[in-house]
């Protein structure tokens, strides 16, 4: 059986977890707790040579990199065509976003989260406000481009129906929410898209993000205590 190695604090892990549950592809859940050194466990390098998540094992084959895993699953499992279309032009629109997001949506949202939340909470370091401001500006630019390009002519990122591009995008955009940055507040097109995508993906979406909701509450409580 297909195995998914994941930690739901990882954005790409959440994306694949949601997709597998939504499409009802049979798989075995192999939870890797990064905070407790799960990726450092003996033998895990045989699954992921760089000791990261997510990864899959399908029989004797292992595969890393979430976009590659999405493509593989859509080609080897019986899933609805809209997730990753067979038509070359339609698939290219999904690919275009998947390639763009690495240096844009994922880059800025992930590094904002790292500098604003992760480093101070895990290592006790002071928030470097110049870095936070830099990645805040990067996220604002990403949202402007989502509004002006990716969502300008269609209700979903790659067309008229939901695709893996939408799952990749929305899971990245939820990460900064822990510290109160709302990626969905500025543009009506993005707010409406968020509501459509979340509704289509629920209840799997909220299940995958439950850990993030808990961490947000914990972070807000920590900030409140610091002000007392």
N, C-alpha and C positions, 0 to 999 in steps of 0.2 A: 504493500500500500504506500501511496505517496506520504511523505513526512515533511512537515513544515517546522523548521527550527526558528523560533521567534522570541522576541521580548516586546510586549505591547507598549513599552516606553519608546520604542523605535518606530518612527513614522512609516518607513517601508514595510516593517513587520505588520503594523496595523492595516496597511493597505491590502496586503496579501491575505491576512486573516479575514478581513471583511469580504474580500472577493471570493475566497474559498467557501465561506459560510453562505454567502448570498447565492452562489451558483450551485451549491450543494454538491460540490466535488468531494468525494470521499477522501479523507486524509487523516493522518495521525498527528495530534498536537504534541510537539516536542518543545516545551517551554525552556528557554535559556534565560536565567536571571543574571543579567549583566552586572548589576550592583553587587551580587554575591560571588562574582568571579566565574559565572557559568561558561563564558567563552574561553576561559583559561583551563577548563577541565581537560584532563588527559584524554586524548583521542579526538577532541572536537576539531582539531586541525584537519582531520580526514574529511570532515563535512565542509568546513570553511577554512581554506588555507591561511586566511588573514584573521581568523578568529573574530568574526563579526556576525551580525544578523541583518536580514534574514538569509536563510538558505533552504534548499529542498533536497530531498533524496527521493528518487523515483527508481525503484529497483536498484540496480548497480550504479546508476548515474547520480552524481550530485551536481547542483547548479547554484551559483551565487549571482548576485546583482538582481534587484527587484524587477527592473524593466525586462531583463532577459527572462526571468522566471514568469512574468506575466505573459510574454509572447509564447513561451514554451507551453504554458498551461492552455492558452487559447487555441494553440495548434494541435494539442494532443488530447484535449478533453472536449466533450460535447457541451459547449456553452453557446449562448445566444450570440449571433454574429455581431451585434452592436458593441460588445465589449472590446473586440479587436477585429474589425471587419476583414473579410476575405478580399474585398475589392481593394486594389492597390492604392487608388487615390484616397479612399476613405481611411485605409490603414496609415497612409502617409501623414494624414492630419493628426492621428493619435501619436505617431512617432515624432512629429515635429514638436508637439508639446513635451513629450517625454525627454527629448534631447535638450530643449530649451530650459526646462525646469531645474536641471542640475546646477547651472550657474546663476539661477535666478530665484525661483520660489524656494527650492530646498536650501540653497546656499545661504540666503539672507535669513529665512525663518529659523533654520537650525543654529546659525551662529549668533543670532540675537538671543535665542534661548540659552545657548551655552554661556554667553557673557553676562546675561541678566539674571539667570536662575541657577544653572547647573554648577558653574565654577564657585559662586559664593556659597551655595548650599552644601556641596560635596567637599570643597577644599577650604572653606572659610575665608576665601579671598575677597577683597573689597570689589564692589562693582566698578568696572572701568567705564565711566560714563561716555567717554569719547568713542569707544567701540560700540556701546549700546546705541548711541546716536547714529553712527555710521550704518549699522545694520537696520535701524529704524527707517532711515532714508532709503535704504535698499528695498525694504519691504513696501514702502509707499510707492516706489517706482514700479515694483512688480504688480501691485494692485492697479495702478494706472494702466499698465499694459494689458493686464487681464481684461480690464474694462474696455479699452480702446481697440484691442485686437482679438484676443481669444474668445471673448463673450460678446463681441460687437454685433455679430450677425447670426448667432445661433444660441439656443438655450443652454447648450452644454459646450464644453471646451472644443470638442472635435466634431460637432454637428448637432443634429436634432435629437439624438438619443445619448444616454449615458454611456461612457466608455471607461476603460482603465485609466485614461488621462484624468478624468474627474476624481477618481479615487486617489490617485497619486497626489493631485493638487490639494484636495481638501484635508487629507491627513497631515500634509506638511503645514498647512495654514492654521491648524489647530494647535500646534506646538507653542507658538508665542502666547496663546491665550492664558497659559499658566500665570504669566506675570501681568495679565490685564490688557495686553495689546490685542485689539479686535481687528483681524484682517478683513472682516466682512462689513464694517460699519460705514465706510466712506462712499462706496458706489452702490447704487440700487441694483445694478446688473449683477454684482457679486453677491449681494445679500439675497436676491431672488434665486440665484444659482445655488447658493448654500442651502437654502430651504428645500429646493427641489432634490438636490443630491442627498441630503440627509434623510429626507422622507423616503426616497427610493431605497436607500441602503439600510434603513432601520428594520428590525431592532438590532441588527448586527453592528451598525455604526456605533450606537451608544454602548453596546457591550464592549466593543474594542476600545472605546475611549473612557471607560469607567475609571481606569487607573489614572488617566490624565485629569479627570474631574476631581478625583480625590487629592491628587498632588496640588491642584490649583487651590483647593480649600485649605490644605495644609500650609501652602506658601502664603496665602492671605492671612492666616492665623499668625504665622511667624512674623509677618510685617506689622500686624496689629500689636503684638507683644513687644516688639522693638520700640514702638512709639509710646508705650506706657511708662 
